């Protein structure tokens, strides 16, 4: 029988958080066929924690190569038809895999599915804004606006990575935003409204806290795909529209903070894409 699903967990110096994430995987009502942890250069007790508390975990060590490199290695090492991701600071509802796999089995067209989620910050429940509402279908426009799919919520047919490529390892952050642009431009995205993911925020090592101006990276992602002709003609129009909006925000922010270098870089980009629009 073919192996069905792999769980890929990138981590870096999060032994305590990783233990919670792993327990949420091993306690699934539909157990995965393999669990892959890619350690991105931890210097804490990560390896021993796994060895002492869990069995049959495939563990790989990288020397601080970034989350994209870690996820990509997990994909390459996976032996299953479907892959799911779990960030080491998140955890799953016990029926996460069961509900999504059941949906996949009933919907033959489904190659990519994500779910709703619950947010916690510093241990307190956090209400989502209207703009964060998740959905499925042809959601390319939504994916342009912001990253509207949490990596920890997805199950993806492994063939999609053959079709559209792996995560771009040049992106330190927003690598998921860039990937979802590529896939949502061509694929229907399926969605379960069940809150199957619990996201925990507020800790100091969140990537979003390490980099200012996250829209800078979303600009790079849109530009990359426009220049590689990854979008249709209509999608190009939408992409340039939202690209110009993001560029305005960055330019105004840089001007306000007297950040000349950023102002000049993104003003040049704005003039270029405005000319083409």
Rosetta blueprint (number, residue, H / E / L):
1 X L
2 X L
3 X L
4 X L
5 X E
6 X E
7 X E
8 X E
9 X E
10 X E
11 X E
12 X L
13 X L
14 X L
15 X H
16 X H
17 X H
18 X H
19 X H
20 X H
21 X H
22 X H
23 X H
24 X H
25 X H
26 X H
27 X L
28 X L
29 X L
30 X L
31 X L
32 X L
33 X L
34 X E
35 X E
36 X E
37 X E
38 X E
39 X E
40 X L
41 X L
42 X L
43 X L
44 X L
45 X L
46 X H
47 X H
48 X H
49 X H
50 X H
51 X H
52 X H
53 X H
54 X L
55 X L
56 X L
57 X E
58 X E
59 X E
60 X E
61 X E
62 X L
63 X L
64 X L
65 X L
66 X L
67 X H
68 X H
69 X H
70 X H
71 X H
72 X H
73 X H
74 X H
75 X H
76 X H
77 X H
78 X L
79 X L
80 X L
81 X L
82 X E
83 X E
84 X E
85 X E
86 X L
87 X L
88 X L
89 X L
90 X L
91 X E
92 X E
93 X L
94 X L
95 X L
96 X H
97 X H
98 X H
99 X H
100 X H
101 X H
102 X H
103 X H
104 X H
105 X H
106 X H
107 X L
108 X L
109 X L
110 X L
111 X L
112 X E
113 X E
114 X E
115 X E
116 X E
117 X E
118 X E
119 X E
120 X E
121 X E
122 X L
123 X L
124 X E
125 X E
126 X E
127 X L
128 X L
129 X L
130 X H
131 X H
132 X H
133 X L
134 X L
135 X L
136 X L
137 X E
138 X L
139 X L
140 X H
141 X H
142 X H
143 X H
144 X H
145 X H
146 X L
147 X L
148 X L
149 X L
150 X L
151 X H
152 X H
153 X H
154 X L
155 X E
156 X E
157 X E
158 X L
159 X H
160 X H
161 X H
162 X H
163 X H
164 X H
165 X L
166 X L
167 X L
168 X L
169 X L
170 X L
171 X L
172 X L
173 X L
174 X L
175 X H
176 X H
177 X H
178 X H
179 X H
180 X H
181 X H
182 X H
183 X H
184 X H
185 X L
186 X L
187 X L
188 X L
189 X E
190 X E
191 X E
192 X E
193 X E
194 X E
195 X E
196 X E
197 X E
198 X E
199 X E
200 X E
201 X E
202 X L
203 X L
204 X L
205 X L
206 X L
207 X H
208 X H
209 X H
210 X H
211 X L
212 X L
213 X L
214 X L
215 X H
216 X H
217 X H
218 X H
219 X H
220 X H
221 X H
222 X H
223 X H
224 X H
225 X H
226 X H
227 X H
228 X L
229 X L
230 X L
231 X L
232 X L
233 X H
234 X H
235 X H
236 X H
237 X H
238 X H
239 X H
240 X H
241 X H
242 X H
243 X H
244 X H
245 X H
246 X H
247 X H
248 X H
249 X H
250 X H
251 X H
252 X H
253 X H
254 X H
255 X H
256 X H
257 X L
258 X L
259 X L
260 X H
261 X H
262 X H
263 X H
264 X H
265 X H
266 X H
267 X H
268 X H
269 X H
270 X H
271 X H
272 X H
273 X H
274 X H
275 X H
276 X H
277 X L
